[in-house]
Amino acid sequence: MDFNQLESFLQVVKHKSFSAAARELYLTQPTISNNIQNLENELNTILLDRKSKNITLTDSGKALYKYAVEIINIRDQAIYDIVKQSNSIEGHMEINASSIPKQYVLPYIIKDFIKKYPRILFSIIHKNSKDIVDDIIKGKLNFGIVGAKYPSKTLEYIDFYEDQLILAVPNNNDYLKYNDEPLDIEILFSENFIFREKGSGTRSFIEKALLENNVSLEDLNIRSFADSNEMIKKMIELELGISFISKLSIKNEIELGLIKPLKIKNLNLTRKFYFVYSNNRTQSPIVEAFKEFLDNWSGIRE
């Protein structure tokens, strides 16, 4: 068993494809197939079910997978420790992030991070917060960036940014009478709402905040659900409804006079964004450097 075999195995599992794994590792497809075959021969078992339409793990493959991730990460950590003093961290980092931090905060983080580590290549993947957490618990991911905490003994969270949500309404005559003073919560019952989809960190946070004021989603007139923050903003502009949304995400729309931000009395809408990771897996050197960086990040500077 060697690192090349394990890396081939992990990439095939990740992409569910031998050809995609070959592209990821800059190898030929026969090389990937040979690495997997040699690994199965050495272990005297079948690791991948190739009969179904999608390549899946056998029970033996599932058992090996978590160890393979750990072995590769420990190898990378050893390399990192050896070259740490020369500050030569380099490589590829794939970040799974929920929509608001992905679109409005992560670009600033990456900008600051690559000033310190210019040899890092990033891939950014969108997933909602609940899916990221579930994938970490299942071992499909090692870390991610989310907009809500989901309790688990296997997870650790680093909060790195504080976000403020507001009630976003169209900037039209219907809302001209409202100013910066917080409004009574009863106003919510006469409005048409647009909400994020289930699994969204924003939706989860809003639901909890409303329940603290004895209001559930069933009490509101919800006209639409959307999985895109940009769609919700456009629907508000077109006067199709109102929504609770990150103030950071509508900064330009407020300045352009397209959307008006309102506050609700006794509704605490301050939340944090988190870097979440598994506390029972060794992280790669790049991830360890990213964790340390986020823990000391000074925030967005315009």
Contacts in CASP RR format, 6 or more apart in sequence:
PFRMAT RR
TARGET T0000
AUTHOR 0000-0000-0000
METHOD contacts of the structure
MODEL  1
MDFNQLESFLQVVKHKSFSAAARELYLTQPTISNNIQNLENELNTILLDR
KSKNITLTDSGKALYKYAVEIINIRDQAIYDIVKQSNSIEGHMEINASSI
PKQYVLPYIIKDFIKKYPRILFSIIHKNSKDIVDDIIKGKLNFGIVGAKY
PSKTLEYIDFYEDQLILAVPNNNDYLKYNDEPLDIEILFSENFIFREKGS
GTRSFIEKALLENNVSLEDLNIRSFADSNEMIKKMIELELGISFISKLSI
KNEIELGLIKPLKIKNLNLTRKFYFVYSNNRTQSPIVEAFKEFLDNWSGI
RE
1 39 0 8 1.000
1 42 0 8 1.000
1 43 0 8 1.000
3 71 0 8 1.000
3 72 0 8 1.000
3 75 0 8 1.000
4 35 0 8 1.000
5 35 0 8 1.000
5 36 0 8 1.000
5 38 0 8 1.000
5 39 0 8 1.000
6 39 0 8 1.000
6 68 0 8 1.000
6 71 0 8 1.000
6 72 0 8 1.000
7 25 0 8 1.000
7 72 0 8 1.000
8 21 0 8 1.000
8 25 0 8 1.000
8 27 0 8 1.000
8 31 0 8 1.000
8 32 0 8 1.000
8 35 0 8 1.000
8 36 0 8 1.000
8 39 0 8 1.000
9 35 0 8 1.000
9 36 0 8 1.000
9 39 0 8 1.000
9 47 0 8 1.000
9 48 0 8 1.000
9 64 0 8 1.000
9 65 0 8 1.000
9 68 0 8 1.000
10 65 0 8 1.000
10 68 0 8 1.000
10 69 0 8 1.000
10 72 0 8 1.000
11 20 0 8 1.000
11 21 0 8 1.000
11 24 0 8 1.000
11 25 0 8 1.000
11 32 0 8 1.000
12 18 0 8 1.000
12 21 0 8 1.000
12 32 0 8 1.000
12 36 0 8 1.000
12 48 0 8 1.000
12 55 0 8 1.000
13 48 0 8 1.000
13 55 0 8 1.000
13 57 0 8 1.000
13 65 0 8 1.000
14 21 0 8 1.000
14 24 0 8 1.000
15 21 0 8 1.000
15 24 0 8 1.000
16 54 0 8 1.000
16 55 0 8 1.000
16 56 0 8 1.000
17 55 0 8 1.000
18 29 0 8 1.000
18 32 0 8 1.000
18 33 0 8 1.000
18 36 0 8 1.000
18 55 0 8 1.000
19 29 0 8 1.000
21 32 0 8 1.000
22 28 0 8 1.000
22 29 0 8 1.000
22 31 0 8 1.000
22 32 0 8 1.000
25 32 0 8 1.000
36 47 0 8 1.000
36 48 0 8 1.000
39 47 0 8 1.000
40 46 0 8 1.000
40 47 0 8 1.000
43 60 0 8 1.000
43 64 0 8 1.000
45 58 0 8 1.000
45 60 0 8 1.000
45 61 0 8 1.000
46 58 0 8 1.000
46 60 0 8 1.000
47 57 0 8 1.000
47 58 0 8 1.000
47 60 0 8 1.000
47 61 0 8 1.000
47 64 0 8 1.000
48 55 0 8 1.000
48 56 0 8 1.000
48 57 0 8 1.000
48 58 0 8 1.000
48 61 0 8 1.000
49 55 0 8 1.000
49 56 0 8 1.000
49 57 0 8 1.000
49 58 0 8 1.000
57 65 0 8 1.000
65 139 0 8 1.000
66 139 0 8 1.000
66 281 0 8 1.000
69 139 0 8 1.000
69 142 0 8 1.000
69 281 0 8 1.000
70 281 0 8 1.000
70 282 0 8 1.000
72 284 0 8 1.000
73 142 0 8 1.000
73 281 0 8 1.000
73 282 0 8 1.000
73 283 0 8 1.000
73 284 0 8 1.000
74 282 0 8 1.000
76 284 0 8 1.000
76 285 0 8 1.000
76 286 0 8 1.000
77 282 0 8 1.000
77 283 0 8 1.000
77 284 0 8 1.000
77 285 0 8 1.000
77 288 0 8 1.000
79 285 0 8 1.000
80 89 0 8 1.000
80 284 0 8 1.000
80 285 0 8 1.000
80 288 0 8 1.000
80 289 0 8 1.000
81 285 0 8 1.000
83 89 0 8 1.000
87 117 0 8 1.000
88 119 0 8 1.000
89 117 0 8 1.000
89 119 0 8 1.000
89 120 0 8 1.000
89 285 0 8 1.000
89 286 0 8 1.000
89 289 0 8 1.000
90 117 0 8 1.000
90 119 0 8 1.000
90 120 0 8 1.000
91 119 0 8 1.000
91 120 0 8 1.000
91 121 0 8 1.000
91 286 0 8 1.000
92 120 0 8 1.000
92 121 0 8 1.000
92 122 0 8 1.000
92 123 0 8 1.000
92 286 0 8 1.000
93 120 0 8 1.000
93 121 0 8 1.000
93 122 0 8 1.000
93 123 0 8 1.000
93 286 0 8 1.000
93 287 0 8 1.000
93 290 0 8 1.000
94 122 0 8 1.000
94 123 0 8 1.000
94 124 0 8 1.000
94 125 0 8 1.000
95 106 0 8 1.000
95 122 0 8 1.000
95 123 0 8 1.000
95 124 0 8 1.000
95 125 0 8 1.000
95 143 0 8 1.000
95 144 0 8 1.000
95 145 0 8 1.000
96 125 0 8 1.000
96 126 0 8 1.000
96 127 0 8 1.000
96 132 0 8 1.000
96 135 0 8 1.000
96 141 0 8 1.000
96 143 0 8 1.000
96 144 0 8 1.000
96 145 0 8 1.000
97 106 0 8 1.000
97 124 0 8 1.000
97 125 0 8 1.000
97 126 0 8 1.000
97 127 0 8 1.000
97 132 0 8 1.000
97 144 0 8 1.000
97 145 0 8 1.000
97 146 0 8 1.000
98 126 0 8 1.000
98 127 0 8 1.000
98 128 0 8 1.000
98 129 0 8 1.000
98 132 0 8 1.000
98 145 0 8 1.000
98 146 0 8 1.000
98 147 0 8 1.000
98 200 0 8 1.000
98 201 0 8 1.000
99 126 0 8 1.000
99 128 0 8 1.000
99 200 0 8 1.000
99 202 0 8 1.000
99 228 0 8 1.000
99 229 0 8 1.000
100 147 0 8 1.000
100 163 0 8 1.000
100 202 0 8 1.000
100 229 0 8 1.000
100 246 0 8 1.000
100 248 0 8 1.000
100 249 0 8 1.000
100 273 0 8 1.000
101 145 0 8 1.000
101 146 0 8 1.000
101 147 0 8 1.000
101 161 0 8 1.000
101 273 0 8 1.000
102 124 0 8 1.000
102 126 0 8 1.000
102 145 0 8 1.000
103 229 0 8 1.000
103 249 0 8 1.000
104 246 0 8 1.000
104 248 0 8 1.000
104 249 0 8 1.000
105 161 0 8 1.000
105 163 0 8 1.000
105 248 0 8 1.000
105 273 0 8 1.000
105 300 0 8 1.000
106 124 0 8 1.000
106 145 0 8 1.000
108 299 0 8 1.000
108 300 0 8 1.000
108 301 0 8 1.000
109 160 0 8 1.000
109 293 0 8 1.000
109 294 0 8 1.000
109 297 0 8 1.000
110 122 0 8 1.000
112 293 0 8 1.000
112 297 0 8 1.000
113 120 0 8 1.000
113 290 0 8 1.000
113 293 0 8 1.000
114 120 0 8 1.000
116 293 0 8 1.000
117 286 0 8 1.000
117 289 0 8 1.000
120 286 0 8 1.000
127 135 0 8 1.000
128 197 0 8 1.000
128 199 0 8 1.000
128 200 0 8 1.000
128 201 0 8 1.000
128 227 0 8 1.000
129 146 0 8 1.000
129 147 0 8 1.000
129 148 0 8 1.000
129 150 0 8 1.000
129 199 0 8 1.000
129 200 0 8 1.000
129 201 0 8 1.000
129 204 0 8 1.000
130 148 0 8 1.000
130 150 0 8 1.000
130 198 0 8 1.000
130 199 0 8 1.000
130 200 0 8 1.000
130 201 0 8 1.000
130 204 0 8 1.000
131 199 0 8 1.000
132 141 0 8 1.000
132 144 0 8 1.000
132 145 0 8 1.000
132 146 0 8 1.000
132 276 0 8 1.000
133 146 0 8 1.000
133 150 0 8 1.000
133 152 0 8 1.000
133 155 0 8 1.000
133 276 0 8 1.000
135 141 0 8 1.000
136 142 0 8 1.000
136 143 0 8 1.000
136 144 0 8 1.000
136 154 0 8 1.000
136 155 0 8 1.000
136 276 0 8 1.000
136 277 0 8 1.000
136 278 0 8 1.000
137 152 0 8 1.000
137 154 0 8 1.000
137 155 0 8 1.000
137 278 0 8 1.000
139 278 0 8 1.000
139 281 0 8 1.000
142 277 0 8 1.000
142 278 0 8 1.000
142 281 0 8 1.000
142 283 0 8 1.000
142 284 0 8 1.000
142 287 0 8 1.000
143 275 0 8 1.000
143 276 0 8 1.000
143 277 0 8 1.000
143 278 0 8 1.000
143 283 0 8 1.000
143 287 0 8 1.000
143 291 0 8 1.000
144 275 0 8 1.000
144 276 0 8 1.000
144 277 0 8 1.000
145 273 0 8 1.000
145 274 0 8 1.000
145 275 0 8 1.000
145 276 0 8 1.000
146 201 0 8 1.000
146 273 0 8 1.000
146 274 0 8 1.000
146 276 0 8 1.000
147 163 0 8 1.000
147 201 0 8 1.000
147 202 0 8 1.000
147 205 0 8 1.000
147 271 0 8 1.000
147 272 0 8 1.000
147 273 0 8 1.000
147 274 0 8 1.000
148 201 0 8 1.000
148 202 0 8 1.000
148 204 0 8 1.000
148 205 0 8 1.000
148 271 0 8 1.000
148 274 0 8 1.000
149 157 0 8 1.000
149 274 0 8 1.000
149 276 0 8 1.000
154 278 0 8 1.000
154 279 0 8 1.000
154 280 0 8 1.000
155 276 0 8 1.000
155 277 0 8 1.000
155 278 0 8 1.000
155 279 0 8 1.000
156 276 0 8 1.000
156 277 0 8 1.000
156 278 0 8 1.000
156 279 0 8 1.000
157 274 0 8 1.000
157 275 0 8 1.000
157 276 0 8 1.000
158 274 0 8 1.000
158 275 0 8 1.000
158 276 0 8 1.000
158 291 0 8 1.000
158 294 0 8 1.000
158 295 0 8 1.000
159 272 0 8 1.000
159 273 0 8 1.000
159 274 0 8 1.000
160 272 0 8 1.000
160 273 0 8 1.000
160 274 0 8 1.000
160 275 0 8 1.000
160 294 0 8 1.000
160 295 0 8 1.000
160 297 0 8 1.000
160 299 0 8 1.000
161 272 0 8 1.000
161 273 0 8 1.000
161 297 0 8 1.000
161 299 0 8 1.000
161 300 0 8 1.000
162 270 0 8 1.000
162 271 0 8 1.000
162 272 0 8 1.000
162 273 0 8 1.000
163 246 0 8 1.000
163 247 0 8 1.000
163 248 0 8 1.000
163 270 0 8 1.000
163 271 0 8 1.000
163 272 0 8 1.000
163 273 0 8 1.000
164 246 0 8 1.000
164 247 0 8 1.000
164 248 0 8 1.000
164 269 0 8 1.000
164 270 0 8 1.000
165 202 0 8 1.000
165 205 0 8 1.000
165 206 0 8 1.000
165 244 0 8 1.000
165 245 0 8 1.000
165 246 0 8 1.000
165 247 0 8 1.000
165 269 0 8 1.000
165 270 0 8 1.000
165 271 0 8 1.000
166 244 0 8 1.000
166 245 0 8 1.000
166 247 0 8 1.000
166 250 0 8 1.000
166 261 0 8 1.000
166 262 0 8 1.000
166 263 0 8 1.000
166 269 0 8 1.000
167 183 0 8 1.000
167 188 0 8 1.000
167 242 0 8 1.000
167 243 0 8 1.000
167 244 0 8 1.000
167 261 0 8 1.000
167 262 0 8 1.000
167 263 0 8 1.000
167 264 0 8 1.000
168 233 0 8 1.000
168 236 0 8 1.000
168 242 0 8 1.000
168 243 0 8 1.000
168 244 0 8 1.000
168 245 0 8 1.000
168 250 0 8 1.000
168 259 0 8 1.000
168 260 0 8 1.000
168 261 0 8 1.000
168 262 0 8 1.000
169 175 0 8 1.000
169 178 0 8 1.000
169 191 0 8 1.000
169 236 0 8 1.000
169 241 0 8 1.000
169 242 0 8 1.000
169 259 0 8 1.000
169 260 0 8 1.000
169 262 0 8 1.000
170 236 0 8 1.000
170 237 0 8 1.000
170 238 0 8 1.000
170 239 0 8 1.000
170 241 0 8 1.000
170 242 0 8 1.000
170 258 0 8 1.000
170 259 0 8 1.000
170 260 0 8 1.000
171 257 0 8 1.000
171 258 0 8 1.000
171 259 0 8 1.000
171 260 0 8 1.000
172 239 0 8 1.000
175 260 0 8 1.000
175 262 0 8 1.000
178 260 0 8 1.000
178 262 0 8 1.000
180 263 0 8 1.000
181 263 0 8 1.000
182 263 0 8 1.000
182 264 0 8 1.000
182 265 0 8 1.000
183 262 0 8 1.000
183 263 0 8 1.000
183 264 0 8 1.000
183 265 0 8 1.000
184 264 0 8 1.000
184 265 0 8 1.000
185 213 0 8 1.000
185 215 0 8 1.000
185 264 0 8 1.000
185 265 0 8 1.000
185 266 0 8 1.000
185 267 0 8 1.000
187 264 0 8 1.000
188 215 0 8 1.000
188 219 0 8 1.000
188 220 0 8 1.000
188 264 0 8 1.000
189 219 0 8 1.000
189 220 0 8 1.000
189 221 0 8 1.000
191 220 0 8 1.000
191 221 0 8 1.000
191 241 0 8 1.000
191 242 0 8 1.000
192 221 0 8 1.000
192 222 0 8 1.000
192 223 0 8 1.000
192 240 0 8 1.000
192 241 0 8 1.000
192 242 0 8 1.000
193 220 0 8 1.000
193 221 0 8 1.000
193 222 0 8 1.000
193 223 0 8 1.000
193 241 0 8 1.000
193 242 0 8 1.000
193 243 0 8 1.000
194 222 0 8 1.000
194 223 0 8 1.000
194 224 0 8 1.000
194 225 0 8 1.000
194 226 0 8 1.000
194 232 0 8 1.000
194 235 0 8 1.000
194 236 0 8 1.000
194 240 0 8 1.000
194 241 0 8 1.000
194 242 0 8 1.000
194 243 0 8 1.000
195 203 0 8 1.000
195 206 0 8 1.000
195 217 0 8 1.000
195 222 0 8 1.000
195 224 0 8 1.000
195 225 0 8 1.000
195 226 0 8 1.000
195 243 0 8 1.000
195 244 0 8 1.000
196 202 0 8 1.000
196 203 0 8 1.000
196 225 0 8 1.000
196 226 0 8 1.000
196 227 0 8 1.000
196 229 0 8 1.000
196 232 0 8 1.000
197 203 0 8 1.000
197 225 0 8 1.000
197 226 0 8 1.000
197 227 0 8 1.000
200 227 0 8 1.000
202 244 0 8 1.000
202 245 0 8 1.000
202 246 0 8 1.000
205 269 0 8 1.000
205 271 0 8 1.000
206 244 0 8 1.000
206 269 0 8 1.000
207 216 0 8 1.000
207 217 0 8 1.000
209 267 0 8 1.000
209 268 0 8 1.000
209 269 0 8 1.000
210 216 0 8 1.000
210 217 0 8 1.000
210 267 0 8 1.000
212 268 0 8 1.000
213 266 0 8 1.000
213 267 0 8 1.000
223 240 0 8 1.000
223 241 0 8 1.000
224 235 0 8 1.000
224 240 0 8 1.000
224 241 0 8 1.000
226 232 0 8 1.000
226 235 0 8 1.000
229 245 0 8 1.000
229 246 0 8 1.000
229 249 0 8 1.000
232 243 0 8 1.000
232 245 0 8 1.000
233 245 0 8 1.000
233 249 0 8 1.000
233 250 0 8 1.000
233 253 0 8 1.000
233 259 0 8 1.000
235 241 0 8 1.000
235 243 0 8 1.000
236 242 0 8 1.000
236 243 0 8 1.000
236 245 0 8 1.000
236 259 0 8 1.000
237 253 0 8 1.000
237 258 0 8 1.000
237 259 0 8 1.000
244 269 0 8 1.000
247 254 0 8 1.000
247 261 0 8 1.000
250 259 0 8 1.000
250 261 0 8 1.000
253 259 0 8 1.000
254 260 0 8 1.000
254 261 0 8 1.000
263 269 0 8 1.000
275 290 0 8 1.000
275 291 0 8 1.000
275 294 0 8 1.000
277 283 0 8 1.000
277 287 0 8 1.000
277 291 0 8 1.000
283 291 0 8 1.000
END
